[in-house]
Structures are given as structure tokens and as C-alpha cells.
Amino acid sequence: MMESMKSTSPIAIPEDIAVKCDAPDQFQNFDRGVRLFLSVPKSAVLKDEAKTKRRKAHAKKSN
């Protein structure tokens, strides 16, 4: 069984990464990204799934 991943000390974040994550509009950016993801039409998802299925079938025939 894996040991607990609890840290006994604070995690050090490099300054260059901390600067990228310290903007006043972080929540708005996240919210916009989630809304864009959720707004993908079902037809586009089904079309992409069909393409993937065709590619897998073609690859299976080739082998």
C-alpha cells in the first residue's frame, strides 16, 4: 500500500511559476475555460468519436 503523501513541510514553488499564477483574474480565466469546454456541441463530440473509431478500425485492419 502507498504511504500517505502528506508533506511535513511547506512546498517550495519557484518564483517564475508563482508569478504566472498570481494574477487578479485567475478565477475568471478558469471559469471561461470551463464554460468553453462545456459549450462544445454534442454533434462535434459524436463526430470526433466516429473519426477515432474509424481510425482505430483502419489501424487494426492494417496490422
N, C-alpha and C positions, 0 to 999 in steps of 0.2 A: 504494500500500500504506500502511496506517496505521502511524504511528510507535508505538514502544513506549510503553506507558502507565506506565512506571516513574517513580516520583517520586524526585527527588533530595533532597527534604526531608520531614520528618515531616508527616503530615496533621493539621491542627488540627481538633479536634472541639469544638463548642460545649459549654459546661458543662452546659446543660439537657439535652442529649442524652446526655452522658456519665453523668449522674446516673441517667437512666432505664435505662441498660444496665449499671449496677454494682450488681446485687442478688445476694445469695448463692444464690438458687435459679434462676438463668438457665438452666442446663442442664436442670433438672427441668421448667421451663416449655416449653423447646424439645422435650424428649423427649415430654411429654404431648401437645403439638400434633401431632407426627409420628405418635404412636400413634393419636390421634383421626382423623387423615387416613387412615391405613392401615386403620382399622377400619370404613370405610364399606362396607356390604354391596354385592356386585356387582349385586344386583337394583335397588338405588337408583341406581347408576350407569347401568344399562341403561335404567331408566325415564326418567331425566333426558335421556339421549341421544335416546330416542324422542320426547320432548317437543320438544327442539331441532329434530329432523328435521322434525316436523310443522309447527312454526312457520316454518321456512325454506321448506317446500313451500307453505304458505299465503301467505307473503310473495311468493314467486315467482309464484303464480297471480294475486295482486292487482296485480302490476306489469304 
